[in-house]
Amino acid sequence: MTSLRPRQVQAISDIRVAYRAGYRAPILCAATGFGKTHTSAAIIQSALDKGKTVWFLAHLREILDDTANRLRSVKIPFGEIAAGKPMEYHRRVQVVSVQTAARRDGFPPPDRSTITGDVIKHYQKHCNGKRAVAFCTSISHAEHVAAEFQAQGYRAVAISGKSKRSERVAALAGLRDGSLQVVCNAQLWVAGVDVPQIECIILLRPTKSLTFYLQAIGRGLRTSPHSGKKHLTVLDHAGSIFEHGPPEMERQWSLEGRKKRGEQAPPVRQCPACFCAHVPAPVCPECGYRHPAPNRGGPAEVDGELGEIDSTQAAALERLQKQKAHIAKRAEQGRAKTLEQLIELGKSRDYKYPVAWAKKIMASRHF
């Protein structure tokens, strides 16, 4: 394969950083001529080297054809899932249109694997062998995550809203008696699940819903001293804590509905040593790392001597103040969107003919 340019290498590195940070679907946006198809081919080859199955999806036939030609040129075997094309489902790379992918079934699913790999790694590091519930984005995602846990030797199953009642009951019983270590679920277990032995919640599903976030974590908040449980660990691969804040933070509840767009998310501090996200505090509660004291800013001290302003400097300052005042008036005028608002603004400025002034401004806007 032709070597990558520095900007393409940087792009791939940035994508990997985003995956490691817990993002499930980072987007690479680049200008025309960047070499996105060539960059994609390099990413595909890297995935193949790790034994993964890859889909390349696009909404235009021209993009799919261009990608197919690029893959041929670098000798990457692939199949094309489209009308009139041979069904080469044994290929680990499939080029397919978005529309076809939505309609057809039966071809090999791709590997959602960097994130899943991180899930296994972090579970091993922080909760190895402890009873856990993973909240997944879809049924296929839950099945895939469960398969990855099983491949690493863990006792894991996937359940969903389509599972039989007997399967759901068995999953609950397995967590209670320890015959199961991980249950990967989709469309289930947000409320009404009483398994005090759960010691780990794995969040793989991004959500804007504070209710879902708190209810999901709540599945592991029941105490169970007889089982040796001392605390709950939340592995937040979806970054939900930065949207909703730590689950233990105090909240002001009201009947006013959802927060307005533009309001800031609850403050959260992340430890650079162990990556624990916690309520802002000078010391990380997980590893004891002491955050450096913030720079409060303020004026810098420099050597100098005060001097009297001369007439030239005074005139320059006066011009500057007039410019600022003019800009402020124009901004205030721009915020008045209707004729009525302009008339009221003219009156507040004590204009002699506010109505005529307002009509003149409106006419100039429509010129």
KOLNUMI-344514 format. One record per residue (C-alpha): residue in three letters; x, y, z. Coordinates in nm, 4 decimals, always signed. Layout:
<rs>
<res: ALA	c1: X	c2: Y	c3: Z>
...
</rs>
This chain:
<rs>
<res: MET	c1: +0.0000	c2: +0.0000	c3: +0.0000>
<res: THR	c1: +0.1202	c2: +0.3525	c3: -0.0788>
<res: SER	c1: +0.2552	c2: +0.5228	c3: +0.2322>
<res: LEU	c1: +0.0248	c2: +0.7619	c3: +0.4132>
<res: ARG	c1: +0.0797	c2: +1.1345	c3: +0.4258>
<res: PRO	c1: +0.1439	c2: +1.2947	c3: +0.7670>
<res: ARG	c1: -0.2084	c2: +1.4405	c3: +0.7807>
<res: GLN	c1: -0.3582	c2: +1.0961	c3: +0.7097>
<res: VAL	c1: -0.1442	c2: +0.9344	c3: +0.9793>
<res: GLN	c1: -0.2593	c2: +1.2045	c3: +1.2209>
<res: ALA	c1: -0.6238	c2: +1.1468	c3: +1.1261>
<res: ILE	c1: -0.6011	c2: +0.7739	c3: +1.1993>
<res: SER	c1: -0.4244	c2: +0.8475	c3: +1.5283>
<res: ASP	c1: -0.7007	c2: +1.0917	c3: +1.6270>
<res: ILE	c1: -0.9676	c2: +0.8298	c3: +1.5536>
<res: ARG	c1: -0.7898	c2: +0.5774	c3: +1.7739>
<res: VAL	c1: -0.7661	c2: +0.8318	c3: +2.0547>
<res: ALA	c1: -1.1416	c2: +0.8927	c3: +2.0254>
<res: TYR	c1: -1.2117	c2: +0.5177	c3: +2.0508>
<res: ARG	c1: -0.9866	c2: +0.4843	c3: +2.3538>
<res: ALA	c1: -1.1734	c2: +0.7748	c3: +2.5151>
<res: GLY	c1: -1.4959	c2: +0.5732	c3: +2.4875>
<res: TYR	c1: -1.6603	c2: +0.7199	c3: +2.1772>
<res: ARG	c1: -1.8416	c2: +0.4559	c3: +1.9735>
<res: ALA	c1: -1.8758	c2: +0.6301	c3: +1.6371>
<res: PRO	c1: -1.6134	c2: +0.9011	c3: +1.5766>
<res: ILE	c1: -1.6403	c2: +1.0838	c3: +1.2439>
<res: LEU	c1: -1.3428	c2: +1.1821	c3: +1.0305>
<res: CYS	c1: -1.4334	c2: +1.4968	c3: +0.8382>
<res: ALA	c1: -1.1798	c2: +1.6159	c3: +0.5817>
<res: ALA	c1: -1.1676	c2: +1.8477	c3: +0.2823>
<res: THR	c1: -1.1756	c2: +1.7463	c3: -0.0844>
<res: GLY	c1: -0.8390	c2: +1.6059	c3: -0.1879>
<res: PHE	c1: -0.7446	c2: +1.4934	c3: +0.1619>
<res: GLY	c1: -0.7343	c2: +1.1299	c3: +0.0530>
<res: LYS	c1: -1.0234	c2: +0.9902	c3: +0.2561>
<res: THR	c1: -1.0598	c2: +0.6749	c3: +0.0449>
<res: HIS	c1: -0.6887	c2: +0.5961	c3: +0.0769>
<res: THR	c1: -0.7080	c2: +0.6611	c3: +0.4517>
<res: SER	c1: -1.0088	c2: +0.4286	c3: +0.4731>
<res: ALA	c1: -0.8149	c2: +0.1574	c3: +0.2912>
<res: ALA	c1: -0.5350	c2: +0.1864	c3: +0.5473>
<res: ILE	c1: -0.7855	c2: +0.1543	c3: +0.8325>
<res: ILE	c1: -0.9420	c2: -0.1493	c3: +0.6640>
<res: GLN	c1: -0.6040	c2: -0.3158	c3: +0.6197>
<res: SER	c1: -0.5229	c2: -0.2539	c3: +0.9865>
<res: ALA	c1: -0.8509	c2: -0.4181	c3: +1.0881>
<res: LEU	c1: -0.7837	c2: -0.7156	c3: +0.8605>
<res: ASP	c1: -0.4412	c2: -0.7597	c3: +1.0152>
<res: LYS	c1: -0.6217	c2: -0.8056	c3: +1.3483>
<res: GLY	c1: -0.8578	c2: -1.0646	c3: +1.2041>
<res: LYS	c1: -1.1632	c2: -0.8373	c3: +1.1949>
<res: THR	c1: -1.4600	c2: -0.8229	c3: +0.9583>
<res: VAL	c1: -1.5194	c2: -0.4822	c3: +0.7971>
<res: TRP	c1: -1.8023	c2: -0.3096	c3: +0.6157>
<res: PHE	c1: -1.7491	c2: -0.0038	c3: +0.3986>
<res: LEU	c1: -2.0813	c2: +0.1778	c3: +0.3648>
<res: ALA	c1: -2.1743	c2: +0.4784	c3: +0.1518>
<res: HIS	c1: -2.4941	c2: +0.6263	c3: +0.0136>
<res: LEU	c1: -2.3706	c2: +0.6858	c3: -0.3440>
<res: ARG	c1: -2.2789	c2: +0.4244	c3: -0.6038>
<res: GLU	c1: -1.9900	c2: +0.6429	c3: -0.7243>
<res: ILE	c1: -1.8265	c2: +0.6365	c3: -0.3797>
<res: LEU	c1: -1.8687	c2: +0.2598	c3: -0.3560>
<res: ASP	c1: -1.7158	c2: +0.2098	c3: -0.7011>
<res: ASP	c1: -1.4233	c2: +0.4367	c3: -0.6181>
<res: THR	c1: -1.3610	c2: +0.2477	c3: -0.2949>
<res: ALA	c1: -1.3801	c2: -0.0874	c3: -0.4747>
<res: ASN	c1: -1.1184	c2: +0.0312	c3: -0.7249>
<res: ARG	c1: -0.8960	c2: +0.1544	c3: -0.4440>
<res: LEU	c1: -0.9177	c2: -0.1781	c3: -0.2590>
<res: ARG	c1: -0.8306	c2: -0.3626	c3: -0.5802>
<res: SER	c1: -0.5311	c2: -0.1375	c3: -0.6383>
<res: VAL	c1: -0.3866	c2: -0.2190	c3: -0.2950>
<res: LYS	c1: -0.4811	c2: -0.5888	c3: -0.3284>
<res: ILE	c1: -0.7322	c2: -0.6065	c3: -0.0428>
<res: PRO	c1: -0.9843	c2: -0.8882	c3: -0.1158>
<res: PHE	c1: -1.3466	c2: -0.7794	c3: -0.0726>
<res: GLY	c1: -1.7027	c2: -0.8635	c3: -0.1626>
<res: GLU	c1: -1.9723	c2: -0.6305	c3: -0.2966>
<res: ILE	c1: -2.3243	c2: -0.6645	c3: -0.1649>
<res: ALA	c1: -2.5364	c2: -0.5204	c3: -0.4443>
<res: ALA	c1: -2.7775	c2: -0.6248	c3: -0.7174>
<res: GLY	c1: -2.6007	c2: -0.8168	c3: -0.9928>
<res: LYS	c1: -2.2874	c2: -0.8797	c3: -0.7856>
<res: PRO	c1: -2.1738	c2: -1.2296	c3: -0.6790>
<res: MET	c1: -2.2419	c2: -1.3053	c3: -0.3108>
<res: GLU	c1: -1.8910	c2: -1.3396	c3: -0.1715>
<res: TYR	c1: -1.9923	c2: -1.3417	c3: +0.1920>
<res: HIS	c1: -1.6776	c2: -1.5307	c3: +0.2881>
<res: ARG	c1: -1.4769	c2: -1.2134	c3: +0.2324>
<res: ARG	c1: -1.3903	c2: -1.0249	c3: +0.5513>
<res: VAL	c1: -1.4368	c2: -0.6911	c3: +0.3742>
<res: GLN	c1: -1.7750	c2: -0.6028	c3: +0.2254>
<res: VAL	c1: -1.8513	c2: -0.2892	c3: +0.0231>
<res: VAL	c1: -2.2220	c2: -0.2127	c3: +0.0557>
<res: SER	c1: -2.4620	c2: +0.0776	c3: +0.0170>
<res: VAL	c1: -2.6447	c2: +0.2077	c3: +0.3225>
<res: GLN	c1: -2.9789	c2: +0.1317	c3: +0.1582>
<res: THR	c1: -2.8843	c2: -0.2308	c3: +0.0848>
<res: ALA	c1: -2.7471	c2: -0.2842	c3: +0.4350>
<res: ALA	c1: -3.0796	c2: -0.1700	c3: +0.5794>
<res: ARG	c1: -3.2828	c2: -0.4083	c3: +0.3581>
<res: ARG	c1: -3.0790	c2: -0.7284	c3: +0.3444>
<res: ASP	c1: -3.0071	c2: -0.9900	c3: +0.6088>
<res: GLY	c1: -2.7744	c2: -1.2854	c3: +0.6303>
<res: PHE	c1: -2.4350	c2: -1.1390	c3: +0.5482>
<res: PRO	c1: -2.1477	c2: -1.1354	c3: +0.8013>
<res: PRO	c1: -2.1734	c2: -0.8509	c3: +1.0566>
<res: PRO	c1: -1.8763	c2: -0.6188	c3: +1.1080>
<res: ASP	c1: -1.6601	c2: -0.6120	c3: +1.4238>
<res: ARG	c1: -1.8241	c2: -0.2671	c3: +1.6886>
<res: SER	c1: -1.4227	c2: -0.4277	c3: +1.8216>
<res: THR	c1: -1.1990	c2: -0.1463	c3: +1.9473>
<res: ILE	c1: -1.4665	c2: -0.0470	c3: +2.1952>
<res: THR	c1: -1.5466	c2: -0.4059	c3: +2.2857>
<res: GLY	c1: -1.1779	c2: -0.4728	c3: +2.3369>
<res: ASP	c1: -1.1652	c2: -0.1798	c3: +2.5763>
<res: VAL	c1: -1.4692	c2: -0.3184	c3: +2.7572>
<res: ILE	c1: -1.2972	c2: -0.6503	c3: +2.8229>
<res: LYS	c1: -0.9689	c2: -0.4839	c3: +2.9180>
<res: HIS	c1: -1.1275	c2: -0.2468	c3: +3.1677>
<res: TYR	c1: -1.3482	c2: -0.5173	c3: +3.3143>
<res: GLN	c1: -1.0402	c2: -0.7333	c3: +3.3674>
<res: LYS	c1: -0.8540	c2: -0.4447	c3: +3.5276>
<res: HIS	c1: -1.1244	c2: -0.3093	c3: +3.7583>
<res: CYS	c1: -1.3846	c2: -0.5829	c3: +3.8115>
<res: ASN	c1: -1.2309	c2: -0.9122	c3: +3.7082>
<res: GLY	c1: -1.4797	c2: -1.1925	c3: +3.7773>
<res: LYS	c1: -1.7339	c2: -0.9684	c3: +3.9498>
<res: ARG	c1: -2.1008	c2: -0.9886	c3: +3.8565>
<res: ALA	c1: -2.1777	c2: -0.7227	c3: +3.5965>
<res: VAL	c1: -2.4565	c2: -0.5930	c3: +3.3750>
<res: ALA	c1: -2.3713	c2: -0.4260	c3: +3.0430>
<res: PHE	c1: -2.6214	c2: -0.1912	c3: +2.8779>
<res: CYS	c1: -2.5843	c2: -0.2224	c3: +2.4995>
<res: THR	c1: -2.7183	c2: -0.0272	c3: +2.2023>
<res: SER	c1: -2.8967	c2: -0.3098	c3: +2.0228>
<res: ILE	c1: -2.9671	c2: -0.6825	c3: +2.0313>
<res: SER	c1: -2.6817	c2: -0.7589	c3: +1.7922>
<res: HIS	c1: -2.4490	c2: -0.5403	c3: +1.9971>
<res: ALA	c1: -2.5415	c2: -0.7253	c3: +2.3169>
<res: GLU	c1: -2.4790	c2: -1.0595	c3: +2.1480>
<res: HIS	c1: -2.1447	c2: -0.9410	c3: +2.0138>
<res: VAL	c1: -2.0254	c2: -0.8102	c3: +2.3512>
<res: ALA	c1: -2.1348	c2: -1.1324	c3: +2.5227>
<res: ALA	c1: -1.9440	c2: -1.3363	c3: +2.2630>
<res: GLU	c1: -1.6305	c2: -1.1300	c3: +2.3278>
<res: PHE	c1: -1.6572	c2: -1.1933	c3: +2.7025>
<res: GLN	c1: -1.7094	c2: -1.5649	c3: +2.6372>
<res: ALA	c1: -1.4031	c2: -1.5709	c3: +2.4116>
<res: GLN	c1: -1.1986	c2: -1.4459	c3: +2.7075>
<res: GLY	c1: -1.3287	c2: -1.7249	c3: +2.9298>
<res: TYR	c1: -1.6006	c2: -1.5369	c3: +3.1173>
<res: ARG	c1: -1.9471	c2: -1.6777	c3: +3.1854>
<res: ALA	c1: -2.1583	c2: -1.4324	c3: +2.9888>
<res: VAL	c1: -2.4960	c2: -1.4237	c3: +2.8118>
<res: ALA	c1: -2.6960	c2: -1.1747	c3: +2.6066>
<res: ILE	c1: -3.0636	c2: -1.0994	c3: +2.6682>
<res: SER	c1: -3.3043	c2: -0.8523	c3: +2.5134>
<res: GLY	c1: -3.6663	c2: -0.7566	c3: +2.4787>
<res: LYS	c1: -3.7008	c2: -1.0501	c3: +2.2389>
<res: SER	c1: -3.5652	c2: -1.3075	c3: +2.4845>
<res: LYS	c1: -3.8002	c2: -1.5683	c3: +2.6275>
<res: ARG	c1: -3.9173	c2: -1.5202	c3: +2.9825>
<res: SER	c1: -3.7309	c2: -1.8342	c3: +3.0850>
<res: GLU	c1: -3.4072	c2: -1.6853	c3: +2.9468>
<res: ARG	c1: -3.4567	c2: -1.3642	c3: +3.1427>
<res: VAL	c1: -3.5299	c2: -1.5535	c3: +3.4635>
<res: ALA	c1: -3.2224	c2: -1.7710	c3: +3.4097>
<res: ALA	c1: -3.0043	c2: -1.4619	c3: +3.3618>
<res: LEU	c1: -3.1271	c2: -1.3098	c3: +3.6883>
<res: ALA	c1: -3.0755	c2: -1.6382	c3: +3.8714>
<res: GLY	c1: -2.7275	c2: -1.6744	c3: +3.7232>
<res: LEU	c1: -2.6208	c2: -1.3350	c3: +3.8553>
<res: ARG	c1: -2.7661	c2: -1.4098	c3: +4.1977>
<res: ASP	c1: -2.5969	c2: -1.7471	c3: +4.2435>
<res: GLY	c1: -2.2734	c2: -1.6548	c3: +4.0646>
<res: SER	c1: -2.3053	c2: -1.9004	c3: +3.7766>
<res: LEU	c1: -2.2998	c2: -1.5960	c3: +3.5449>
<res: GLN	c1: -2.0465	c2: -1.3150	c3: +3.5589>
<res: VAL	c1: -2.1694	c2: -1.0805	c3: +3.2860>
<res: VAL	c1: -2.5162	c2: -1.0218	c3: +3.1408>
<res: CYS	c1: -2.5210	c2: -0.8061	c3: +2.8264>
<res: ASN	c1: -2.8661	c2: -0.6615	c3: +2.7765>
<res: ALA	c1: -3.0547	c2: -0.4476	c3: +2.5298>
<res: GLN	c1: -3.4021	c2: -0.2979	c3: +2.5803>
<res: LEU	c1: -3.4219	c2: -0.4482	c3: +2.9307>
<res: TRP	c1: -3.3399	c2: -0.4073	c3: +3.2974>
<res: VAL	c1: -3.3658	c2: -0.0304	c3: +3.3241>
<res: ALA	c1: -3.5970	c2: -0.0685	c3: +3.6255>
<res: GLY	c1: -3.7477	c2: -0.3350	c3: +3.8465>
<res: VAL	c1: -3.4451	c2: -0.5663	c3: +3.8629>
<res: ASP	c1: -3.3547	c2: -0.6746	c3: +4.2166>
<res: VAL	c1: -3.0117	c2: -0.8401	c3: +4.2144>
<res: PRO	c1: -2.8132	c2: -0.6971	c3: +4.5081>
<res: GLN	c1: -2.5055	c2: -0.8998	c3: +4.4088>
<res: ILE	c1: -2.4378	c2: -0.6833	c3: +4.0993>
<res: GLU	c1: -2.1000	c2: -0.5139	c3: +4.1544>
<res: CYS	c1: -2.0333	c2: -0.3618	c3: +3.8113>
<res: ILE	c1: -2.2400	c2: -0.1613	c3: +3.5625>
<res: ILE	c1: -2.0986	c2: -0.1271	c3: +3.2102>
<res: LEU	c1: -2.2457	c2: +0.1588	c3: +3.0069>
<res: LEU	c1: -2.2025	c2: +0.1025	c3: +2.6333>
<res: ARG	c1: -2.5101	c2: +0.2940	c3: +2.5220>
<res: PRO	c1: -2.4899	c2: +0.6758	c3: +2.4956>
<res: THR	c1: -2.8026	c2: +0.8416	c3: +2.6266>
<res: LYS	c1: -2.9464	c2: +1.1899	c3: +2.6678>
<res: SER	c1: -3.1919	c2: +1.0536	c3: +2.9247>
<res: LEU	c1: -3.0992	c2: +1.1285	c3: +3.2849>
<res: THR	c1: -3.3669	c2: +0.8796	c3: +3.3929>
<res: PHE	c1: -3.2094	c2: +0.5955	c3: +3.1963>
<res: TYR	c1: -2.8627	c2: +0.6882	c3: +3.3218>
<res: LEU	c1: -2.9635	c2: +0.6860	c3: +3.6880>
<res: GLN	c1: -3.1866	c2: +0.3800	c3: +3.6572>
<res: ALA	c1: -2.9165	c2: +0.1799	c3: +3.4780>
<res: ILE	c1: -2.6588	c2: +0.2577	c3: +3.7457>
<res: GLY	c1: -2.9238	c2: +0.1953	c3: +4.0101>
<res: ARG	c1: -2.9266	c2: -0.1743	c3: +3.9147>
<res: GLY	c1: -2.6023	c2: -0.2063	c3: +4.1093>
<res: LEU	c1: -2.6662	c2: +0.0223	c3: +4.4053>
<res: ARG	c1: -2.8361	c2: -0.2286	c3: +4.6338>
<res: THR	c1: -2.6236	c2: -0.3453	c3: +4.9251>
<res: SER	c1: -2.5257	c2: -0.7109	c3: +4.9612>
<res: PRO	c1: -2.2891	c2: -0.7546	c3: +5.2560>
<res: HIS	c1: -2.3348	c2: -1.1328	c3: +5.2721>
<res: SER	c1: -2.1896	c2: -1.1694	c3: +4.9185>
<res: GLY	c1: -1.8786	c2: -0.9671	c3: +5.0015>
<res: LYS	c1: -1.9889	c2: -0.6670	c3: +4.7938>
<res: LYS	c1: -1.8281	c2: -0.3450	c3: +4.9182>
<res: HIS	c1: -1.9017	c2: -0.0957	c3: +4.6433>
<res: LEU	c1: -2.0293	c2: -0.0536	c3: +4.2866>
<res: THR	c1: -1.7976	c2: +0.0134	c3: +3.9936>
<res: VAL	c1: -1.9359	c2: +0.1914	c3: +3.6856>
<res: LEU	c1: -1.7414	c2: +0.1471	c3: +3.3624>
<res: ASP	c1: -1.8735	c2: +0.4355	c3: +3.1545>
<res: HIS	c1: -1.7581	c2: +0.3686	c3: +2.7982>
<res: ALA	c1: -2.0335	c2: +0.5938	c3: +2.6608>
<res: GLY	c1: -1.9139	c2: +0.9072	c3: +2.8418>
<res: SER	c1: -2.2554	c2: +0.9541	c3: +3.0051>
<res: ILE	c1: -2.1051	c2: +1.1024	c3: +3.3202>
<res: PHE	c1: -1.9995	c2: +1.4092	c3: +3.1233>
<res: GLU	c1: -2.3596	c2: +1.4528	c3: +3.0045>
<res: HIS	c1: -2.5355	c2: +1.3882	c3: +3.3359>
<res: GLY	c1: -2.2745	c2: +1.4250	c3: +3.6078>
<res: PRO	c1: -2.1762	c2: +1.1724	c3: +3.8756>
<res: PRO	c1: -2.4680	c2: +0.9538	c3: +3.9873>
<res: GLU	c1: -2.4174	c2: +1.0480	c3: +4.3544>
<res: MET	c1: -2.4375	c2: +1.4240	c3: +4.3020>
<res: GLU	c1: -2.7229	c2: +1.6211	c3: +4.4570>
<res: ARG	c1: -2.9886	c2: +1.7237	c3: +4.2063>
<res: GLN	c1: -3.2627	c2: +1.9835	c3: +4.2090>
<res: TRP	c1: -3.5821	c2: +1.8129	c3: +4.0950>
<res: SER	c1: -3.8792	c2: +2.0078	c3: +3.9630>
<res: LEU	c1: -4.1857	c2: +1.9782	c3: +3.7412>
<res: GLU	c1: -4.0480	c2: +2.2228	c3: +3.4824>
<res: GLY	c1: -3.9477	c2: +1.9529	c3: +3.2338>
<res: ARG	c1: -3.6166	c2: +1.8988	c3: +3.0623>
<res: LYS	c1: -3.3298	c2: +2.1405	c3: +3.0933>
<res: LYS	c1: -3.3136	c2: +2.4079	c3: +2.8289>
<res: ARG	c1: -3.0705	c2: +2.3761	c3: +2.5427>
<res: GLY	c1: -2.7519	c2: +2.5608	c3: +2.6163>
<res: GLU	c1: -2.7483	c2: +2.4887	c3: +2.9902>
<res: GLN	c1: -2.4175	c2: +2.3447	c3: +3.1002>
<res: ALA	c1: -2.3809	c2: +1.9817	c3: +3.2038>
<res: PRO	c1: -2.2999	c2: +1.9117	c3: +3.5704>
<res: PRO	c1: -1.9315	c2: +1.9709	c3: +3.6508>
<res: VAL	c1: -1.7114	c2: +1.6616	c3: +3.6397>
<res: ARG	c1: -1.3379	c2: +1.6264	c3: +3.6891>
<res: GLN	c1: -1.1430	c2: +1.3369	c3: +3.5337>
<res: CYS	c1: -0.8250	c2: +1.2069	c3: +3.6901>
<res: PRO	c1: -0.5336	c2: +1.2012	c3: +3.4412>
<res: ALA	c1: -0.3686	c2: +0.9178	c3: +3.6346>
<res: CYS	c1: -0.6468	c2: +0.6562	c3: +3.6567>
<res: PHE	c1: -0.9167	c2: +0.8257	c3: +3.4383>
<res: CYS	c1: -1.1731	c2: +0.8103	c3: +3.7195>
<res: ALA	c1: -1.4469	c2: +1.0711	c3: +3.6624>
<res: HIS	c1: -1.5608	c2: +1.2259	c3: +3.9876>
<res: VAL	c1: -1.7232	c2: +1.5259	c3: +4.1509>
<res: PRO	c1: -1.4757	c2: +1.8161	c3: +4.1335>
<res: ALA	c1: -1.2299	c2: +1.7780	c3: +4.4219>
<res: PRO	c1: -0.8578	c2: +1.8484	c3: +4.4697>
<res: VAL	c1: -0.7792	c2: +1.4764	c3: +4.5195>
<res: CYS	c1: -0.8980	c2: +1.1799	c3: +4.3094>
<res: PRO	c1: -1.1111	c2: +0.9528	c3: +4.5319>
<res: GLU	c1: -0.9982	c2: +0.6443	c3: +4.3381>
<res: CYS	c1: -0.6174	c2: +0.6654	c3: +4.3297>
<res: GLY	c1: -0.5315	c2: +0.9667	c3: +4.5460>
<res: TYR	c1: -0.3870	c2: +1.1756	c3: +4.2622>
<res: ARG	c1: -0.3707	c2: +1.5414	c3: +4.3643>
<res: HIS	c1: -0.4834	c2: +1.7747	c3: +4.0878>
<res: PRO	c1: -0.2604	c2: +2.0798	c3: +4.0384>
<res: ALA	c1: -0.4049	c2: +2.4003	c3: +4.1734>
<res: PRO	c1: -0.5813	c2: +2.5943	c3: +3.8970>
<res: ASN	c1: -0.4338	c2: +2.9160	c3: +3.7706>
<res: ARG	c1: -0.6802	c2: +3.1792	c3: +3.8874>
<res: GLY	c1: -0.5458	c2: +3.4310	c3: +3.6410>
<res: GLY	c1: -0.5389	c2: +3.7968	c3: +3.7330>
<res: PRO	c1: -0.3160	c2: +4.0760	c3: +3.6099>
<res: ALA	c1: +0.0503	c2: +3.9991	c3: +3.5635>
<res: GLU	c1: +0.3004	c2: +4.2175	c3: +3.7494>
<res: VAL	c1: +0.5500	c2: +4.4034	c3: +3.5310>
<res: ASP	c1: +0.7984	c2: +4.6731	c3: +3.5998>
<res: GLY	c1: +0.6948	c2: +5.0170	c3: +3.4810>
<res: GLU	c1: +0.6169	c2: +5.3736	c3: +3.5713>
<res: LEU	c1: +0.2888	c2: +5.5649	c3: +3.5516>
<res: GLY	c1: +0.2844	c2: +5.8660	c3: +3.3242>
<res: GLU	c1: +0.0421	c2: +6.1439	c3: +3.2374>
<res: ILE	c1: -0.1742	c2: +6.0950	c3: +2.9248>
<res: ASP	c1: -0.0986	c2: +6.3586	c3: +2.6611>
<res: SER	c1: -0.3545	c2: +6.5186	c3: +2.4278>
<res: THR	c1: -0.2843	c2: +6.2763	c3: +2.1405>
<res: GLN	c1: -0.3410	c2: +5.9727	c3: +2.3613>
<res: ALA	c1: -0.6541	c2: +6.1278	c3: +2.5096>
<res: ALA	c1: -0.7991	c2: +6.1878	c3: +2.1609>
<res: ALA	c1: -0.7217	c2: +5.8289	c3: +2.0610>
<res: LEU	c1: -0.8975	c2: +5.6957	c3: +2.3730>
<res: GLU	c1: -1.1996	c2: +5.9146	c3: +2.2989>
<res: ARG	c1: -1.2215	c2: +5.7788	c3: +1.9435>
<res: LEU	c1: -1.1962	c2: +5.4233	c3: +2.0782>
<res: GLN	c1: -1.4808	c2: +5.4822	c3: +2.3220>
<res: LYS	c1: -1.6975	c2: +5.6275	c3: +2.0450>
<res: GLN	c1: -1.6268	c2: +5.3237	c3: +1.8251>
<res: LYS	c1: -1.7253	c2: +5.0884	c3: +2.1076>
<res: ALA	c1: -2.0442	c2: +5.2825	c3: +2.1722>
<res: HIS	c1: -2.1320	c2: +5.2779	c3: +1.8003>
<res: ILE	c1: -2.0752	c2: +4.9009	c3: +1.7807>
<res: ALA	c1: -2.2899	c2: +4.8471	c3: +2.0893>
<res: LYS	c1: -2.5735	c2: +5.0562	c3: +1.9408>
<res: ARG	c1: -2.5611	c2: +4.8647	c3: +1.6117>
<res: ALA	c1: -2.5695	c2: +4.5337	c3: +1.8008>
<res: GLU	c1: -2.8674	c2: +4.6507	c3: +2.0054>
<res: GLN	c1: -3.0373	c2: +4.7624	c3: +1.6841>
<res: GLY	c1: -2.9693	c2: +4.4228	c3: +1.5241>
<res: ARG	c1: -3.1404	c2: +4.2416	c3: +1.8117>
<res: ALA	c1: -3.4623	c2: +4.4315	c3: +1.7389>
<res: LYS	c1: -3.6256	c2: +4.2051	c3: +1.4801>
<res: THR	c1: -3.9679	c2: +4.3638	c3: +1.4312>
<res: LEU	c1: -4.0911	c2: +4.7122	c3: +1.3482>
<res: GLU	c1: -4.2519	c2: +4.7389	c3: +1.6900>
<res: GLN	c1: -3.9252	c2: +4.6513	c3: +1.8632>
<res: LEU	c1: -3.7383	c2: +4.9111	c3: +1.6592>
<res: ILE	c1: -3.9964	c2: +5.1766	c3: +1.7451>
<res: GLU	c1: -3.9582	c2: +5.1007	c3: +2.1163>
<res: LEU	c1: -3.5801	c2: +5.1174	c3: +2.0782>
<res: GLY	c1: -3.6090	c2: +5.4575	c3: +1.9068>
<res: LYS	c1: -3.8258	c2: +5.5830	c3: +2.1909>
<res: SER	c1: -3.5764	c2: +5.4603	c3: +2.4514>
<res: ARG	c1: -3.3072	c2: +5.6600	c3: +2.2708>
<res: ASP	c1: -3.5266	c2: +5.9692	c3: +2.2734>
<res: TYR	c1: -3.5321	c2: +5.9955	c3: +1.8935>
<res: LYS	c1: -3.7553	c2: +6.2781	c3: +1.7694>
<res: TYR	c1: -3.9286	c2: +6.0586	c3: +1.5094>
<res: PRO	c1: -3.8898	c2: +5.6939	c3: +1.6313>
<res: VAL	c1: -4.1556	c2: +5.5546	c3: +1.3935>
<res: ALA	c1: -3.9950	c2: +5.7067	c3: +1.0832>
<res: TRP	c1: -3.6512	c2: +5.5903	c3: +1.1994>
<res: ALA	c1: -3.7774	c2: +5.2367	c3: +1.2600>
<res: LYS	c1: -3.9416	c2: +5.2203	c3: +0.9145>
<res: LYS	c1: -3.6206	c2: +5.3408	c3: +0.7531>
<res: ILE	c1: -3.4184	c2: +5.0671	c3: +0.9271>
<res: MET	c1: -3.6689	c2: +4.7973	c3: +0.8258>
<res: ALA	c1: -3.6653	c2: +4.9201	c3: +0.4655>
<res: SER	c1: -3.2854	c2: +4.9043	c3: +0.4539>
<res: ARG	c1: -3.2916	c2: +4.5434	c3: +0.5736>
<res: HIS	c1: -3.5190	c2: +4.4371	c3: +0.2904>
<res: PHE	c1: -3.3262	c2: +4.6297	c3: +0.0231>
</rs>
